[in-house]
Amino acid sequence: MTDLVGLLRSRRSARVPFDPARPIAPGDLDLILEAARWAPTPHNMQNFEIVVVDDAALLESLGEIPTTVSPEFLRENYAQLSFSEEELARRKVGILGAGFPPSWLDPAAWESPLAGTERTRKLQSSLLGCPMLLVVLYDTGRRAPASQGDALGLIGLGCVLENMWLAAQSRGISLQVLATLAGGDLGPVLAKLLNTPDRMRVAFGCRLGYPLADSVEGPRVRRDTGGFAFHNVYGNADFSGSPDTR
């Protein structure tokens, strides 16, 4: 079995087209759902449910849903982009701008008369041929005790995601989170297509699959541990004097 650190390092967000003719095996899906089942949630309240979508007709219907990229997304996404591999390696955070539509990369274009039209796309542009979509639902009828904004409940959803992601990675299955499914304007359409109850809200989607042979993944970067971990006081990255805790 792949060691944990190796699994963590190999996990990545697959922003490339998947092979629609290569389905997820039932045993692999069982493992991914079992991983979700054992994810830690506050007070073990298990504040989630998952709709597994692998019906081709339903995936096609979902793909026809129009989505609009907000100016807020464009501004905040732009701040995370690098425009060369050298810049990305220097910054050690964010992603490459390559692959995004040109109009998303030009702040001057965001205010053009056609900006709204250019930001409207079908959801199919995000599904990219995936043979399976996991729609993770958040139970709004539950809340972690005394958790402002249910921050702890949302952390639990993050644990569900990480468990599923690592389980998929362990089986060689690629995954990408689709936060766009949580957009307020998509809620009623998704609720109708997926027949979800009123109390359940889409937290995020996960597209699963196997990248096409000619798909190319971009580089990945991470900060050094000394860039985010501090010893006793903020700013002190020197762990050389730490006691032996073996």
C-alpha positions as CSV (number, residue, x, y, z in Angstrom):
1,M,0.0,0.0,0.0
2,T,1.2,3.5,-0.8
3,D,2.6,5.1,2.3
4,L,0.7,8.0,3.8
5,V,3.1,10.8,3.0
6,G,3.5,9.5,-0.6
7,L,-0.2,9.5,-1.0
8,L,-0.5,13.0,0.4
9,R,2.2,14.2,-2.0
10,S,0.7,12.5,-5.1
11,R,-2.8,13.9,-4.5
12,R,-3.7,16.7,-6.8
13,S,-6.7,18.5,-8.3
14,A,-7.3,17.1,-11.8
15,R,-8.4,20.1,-13.9
16,V,-8.3,18.0,-17.1
17,P,-10.8,16.1,-19.2
18,F,-11.7,12.6,-18.0
19,D,-12.4,9.5,-20.2
20,P,-16.3,9.2,-20.2
21,A,-16.0,5.6,-21.4
22,R,-14.0,4.5,-18.4
23,P,-16.4,4.1,-15.4
24,I,-15.5,3.9,-11.7
25,A,-15.5,0.3,-10.5
26,P,-18.1,-0.5,-7.8
27,G,-15.4,-1.7,-5.4
28,D,-13.6,1.6,-5.8
29,L,-16.8,3.6,-5.1
30,D,-17.4,1.5,-2.0
31,L,-14.0,2.4,-0.7
32,I,-14.5,6.1,-1.3
33,L,-17.9,6.1,0.4
34,E,-16.4,4.0,3.3
35,A,-13.7,6.7,3.7
36,A,-16.4,9.3,3.8
37,R,-18.3,7.3,6.4
38,W,-15.4,7.3,8.8
39,A,-14.5,11.0,8.4
40,P,-14.5,12.9,11.7
41,T,-17.3,15.3,12.2
42,P,-18.1,17.5,15.3
43,H,-20.0,15.5,18.0
44,N,-20.1,12.7,15.4
45,M,-23.2,14.4,14.0
46,Q,-22.4,13.2,10.4
47,N,-23.9,16.3,8.9
48,F,-23.6,15.1,5.3
49,E,-25.2,13.0,2.6
50,I,-23.8,12.1,-0.8
51,V,-25.6,11.7,-4.1
52,V,-23.7,9.5,-6.5
53,V,-24.4,10.4,-10.1
54,D,-23.2,8.0,-12.8
55,D,-26.3,8.0,-15.1
56,A,-25.2,9.3,-18.5
57,A,-28.5,11.0,-19.1
58,L,-28.5,12.7,-15.7
59,L,-24.9,13.8,-16.2
60,E,-25.9,15.3,-19.5
61,S,-28.8,17.2,-18.0
62,L,-26.5,18.5,-15.3
63,G,-24.1,19.6,-17.9
64,E,-26.7,21.7,-19.6
65,I,-27.2,23.9,-16.6
66,P,-25.9,27.5,-17.2
67,T,-23.5,28.9,-14.7
68,T,-22.2,32.4,-14.3
69,V,-18.7,33.3,-13.0
70,S,-19.1,36.2,-10.6
71,P,-16.8,39.3,-10.7
72,E,-15.9,38.4,-7.1
73,F,-14.6,35.0,-8.2
74,L,-12.6,36.6,-11.1
75,R,-10.9,39.1,-8.8
76,E,-10.0,36.6,-6.1
77,N,-9.1,33.9,-8.6
78,Y,-6.8,36.3,-10.4
79,A,-4.9,37.1,-7.2
80,Q,-4.0,33.4,-6.9
81,L,-2.6,33.0,-10.4
82,S,0.9,32.9,-11.7
83,F,1.6,33.4,-15.4
84,S,4.7,31.4,-15.7
85,E,6.2,28.3,-14.1
86,E,9.1,30.4,-12.8
87,E,6.7,32.8,-11.1
88,L,4.8,29.9,-9.6
89,A,8.0,28.3,-8.3
90,R,9.0,31.6,-6.7
91,R,5.7,32.3,-5.0
92,K,5.2,28.7,-3.9
93,V,1.4,29.2,-3.6
94,G,-1.5,29.3,-6.1
95,I,-1.8,27.9,-9.6
96,L,-0.9,28.6,-13.2
97,G,-3.2,30.9,-15.2
98,A,-2.8,28.8,-18.3
99,G,-6.1,27.0,-19.1
100,F,-8.4,29.8,-17.9
101,P,-10.3,31.7,-20.6
102,P,-8.4,34.8,-21.8
103,S,-11.2,37.1,-20.7
104,W,-10.8,35.8,-17.1
105,L,-7.2,36.8,-17.1
106,D,-7.6,40.4,-18.2
107,P,-9.0,42.7,-15.5
108,A,-9.9,45.3,-18.1
109,A,-12.2,42.8,-19.9
110,W,-14.2,42.2,-16.8
111,E,-16.1,45.5,-17.2
112,S,-16.6,45.2,-21.0
113,P,-20.2,45.1,-22.3
114,L,-19.7,41.4,-23.3
115,A,-18.2,40.5,-19.9
116,G,-21.5,39.0,-18.6
117,T,-21.9,36.8,-21.7
118,E,-18.4,35.6,-21.6
119,R,-18.7,34.6,-18.0
120,T,-21.8,32.5,-18.6
121,R,-21.0,28.9,-19.5
122,K,-22.7,25.5,-19.2
123,L,-21.8,23.2,-16.3
124,Q,-20.5,20.8,-18.9
125,S,-17.4,23.0,-19.2
126,S,-16.6,21.9,-15.6
127,L,-17.7,18.3,-15.7
128,L,-15.3,17.6,-18.6
129,G,-16.4,14.1,-19.4
130,C,-16.4,12.7,-15.9
131,P,-18.2,9.3,-15.7
132,M,-19.2,10.0,-12.0
133,L,-20.0,13.0,-9.9
134,L,-20.4,12.9,-6.2
135,V,-22.6,15.7,-4.9
136,V,-21.9,16.3,-1.2
137,L,-24.9,17.7,0.7
138,Y,-24.7,19.7,3.9
139,D,-27.5,19.1,6.4
140,T,-28.5,22.7,7.4
141,G,-30.8,21.3,10.1
142,R,-27.7,20.3,12.2
143,R,-25.1,22.5,13.8
144,A,-22.1,21.9,16.0
145,P,-22.9,23.2,19.5
146,A,-22.0,26.8,20.0
147,S,-20.2,27.0,16.7
148,Q,-20.5,30.4,15.2
149,G,-21.6,30.0,11.6
150,D,-21.2,26.3,12.1
151,A,-17.5,26.6,11.4
152,L,-16.9,23.2,13.1
153,G,-19.6,21.6,10.9
154,L,-17.9,22.9,7.8
155,I,-14.5,21.6,9.0
156,G,-16.2,18.2,9.2
157,L,-17.2,18.5,5.6
158,G,-13.6,19.2,4.8
159,C,-12.6,16.0,6.5
160,V,-15.2,14.1,4.4
161,L,-13.6,15.6,1.3
162,E,-10.1,14.7,2.3
163,N,-10.9,11.2,3.2
164,M,-12.7,10.6,-0.1
165,W,-9.9,12.3,-2.0
166,L,-7.1,10.1,-0.5
167,A,-9.2,7.0,-1.0
168,A,-9.7,7.8,-4.6
169,Q,-6.0,8.6,-5.0
170,S,-5.0,5.3,-3.5
171,R,-6.9,3.6,-6.3
172,G,-5.5,5.7,-9.0
173,I,-8.7,7.7,-9.5
174,S,-8.4,11.4,-10.2
175,L,-10.7,13.9,-8.5
176,Q,-11.5,17.6,-8.8
177,V,-13.7,19.6,-6.4
178,L,-16.5,21.6,-8.1
179,A,-17.3,24.4,-5.8
180,T,-19.5,26.0,-8.5
181,L,-22.2,23.5,-7.6
182,A,-22.7,25.3,-4.3
183,G,-23.7,28.5,-6.1
184,G,-27.0,29.9,-4.9
185,D,-28.5,30.2,-8.4
186,L,-27.9,26.5,-9.0
187,G,-29.6,25.3,-5.8
188,P,-33.2,25.0,-7.1
189,V,-32.1,23.4,-10.4
190,L,-29.9,20.8,-8.6
191,A,-32.6,20.1,-6.0
192,K,-35.1,19.3,-8.7
193,L,-32.8,17.1,-10.8
194,L,-31.4,15.3,-7.7
195,N,-34.7,15.3,-5.7
196,T,-33.0,16.6,-2.6
197,P,-35.0,17.7,0.5
198,D,-35.3,21.3,1.5
199,R,-32.9,21.1,4.5
200,M,-30.1,19.7,2.4
201,R,-27.8,22.2,0.7
202,V,-25.0,21.4,-1.8
203,A,-21.7,21.8,-0.2
204,F,-19.5,20.9,-3.2
205,G,-19.2,18.3,-5.9
206,C,-16.4,15.9,-6.8
207,R,-15.8,14.8,-10.3
208,L,-14.2,11.4,-10.5
209,G,-12.5,9.7,-13.4
210,Y,-9.4,8.9,-15.3
211,P,-7.6,11.6,-17.3
212,L,-7.5,11.1,-21.1
213,A,-4.1,10.0,-22.3
214,D,-3.3,13.3,-23.9
215,S,-4.2,15.4,-20.9
216,V,-1.3,17.4,-19.4
217,E,-1.2,18.4,-15.7
218,G,0.5,21.6,-14.6
219,P,3.3,21.9,-12.0
220,R,2.5,21.9,-8.2
221,V,4.1,24.0,-5.5
222,R,4.1,24.1,-1.7
223,R,5.7,26.4,0.8
224,D,8.5,25.0,2.9
225,T,7.5,24.1,6.4
226,G,9.6,27.0,7.7
227,G,7.2,29.3,5.8
228,F,4.2,28.4,7.9
229,A,5.2,26.5,11.0
230,F,6.6,28.4,14.0
231,H,8.2,27.2,17.2
232,N,6.5,28.5,20.4
233,V,6.1,32.0,19.1
234,Y,4.9,33.3,15.7
235,G,7.8,34.0,13.4
236,N,10.3,31.6,15.0
237,A,10.8,28.8,12.4
238,D,13.8,27.2,14.3
239,F,12.9,23.8,15.5
240,S,16.5,22.7,16.1
241,G,16.2,23.2,19.8
242,S,13.0,21.3,20.3
243,P,13.1,18.4,22.9
244,D,13.3,14.8,21.9
245,T,9.8,13.5,21.8
246,R,10.4,10.0,20.5
